[in-house]
Amino acid sequence: MAKVEIFTADCYLCDDVVQQVNDLACSKCEVVVYDLNKTTVTSESEDKAKAYGIQFVPAVAINGKLIDLELLKRKDARLT
């Protein structure tokens, strides 16, 4: 079972990435979305983003490691 963390901020690409991740995630994967929008950001979201060194969104981490979003576009992509 993988833990997949998605970091968003109401950007035009964010919804697409969330949908792609949900489509690719295994049935046992835990998918968590952190919204970094200034009006809704929580301290947990900010702390996670800082810990990963996230400087732009959308961003995705699998089991604690940031991934290249281009991997989501591969035909054989799976998040496990």
N, C-alpha and C positions, 0 to 999 in steps of 0.2 A: 504494500500500500504506500503510495506516494503522497506527500503533502505538497500541494500546489498553492502558491500564494501569488495573487494578482494585485498589482498596484495600479490604480486608476485615478483620474481627476477630471472626469466629465469631458475628456477630449474626444475628438471625432473618431479616433482609432480605438479608443478604450472599449467601447461596447463590442466591436468586432473581435477584439482579442479575448474578451471574457467569453463570448460565444464560441470562438475557436477552442479555447481551453476546455470549456465544458463539453464540447463535442468530442475532444480527443482524450479526455480523462477517463481512466478506468472506473469501473463501477465501485471499486473500493477506495479510490483516491479521495482524499480530503481536499476540497477546493475552498480557499478563503479569499475574499475580495476585500482589499483595503482601499478606501476612498480617501485620497489625499487632497480633496477639494478644500479650500480654505474655510468654507462655512460648515463643513461636516467632519473635518479631520479630528481624529482622536489621538490621545497620547500614545496608545498602542500602535496605531498606524504610523505615526511620526517616528517612533522608536524603531520599528521594524525597517522603515525606509532608510533611516540613518545607519542602522546596523549593516544593511546590504550595500550602502553607498549609492543608493538610487538617486540619480540626478535628472532623470526624465521619465515620463510615463507615456504609454503603458510599459510596465515591466513585469516579468514573471520569474519566480523562483521555484525550483523543484527541489525538495528535500534540502533546503537551505542554500542552494546555489542558483545565482541568476543565470538565465539561459538567453541565447540569441533568439529573438523573436522570429527570425527567418526559419528556424527549425519547425515552427508551427505550420509553415507552408508546404513542407515536404509531403509527398503522397503517402509515405510510409510512417508518418509522424504518429506517435503514441506517447501519452504521458503516463508512465507507470513507475 
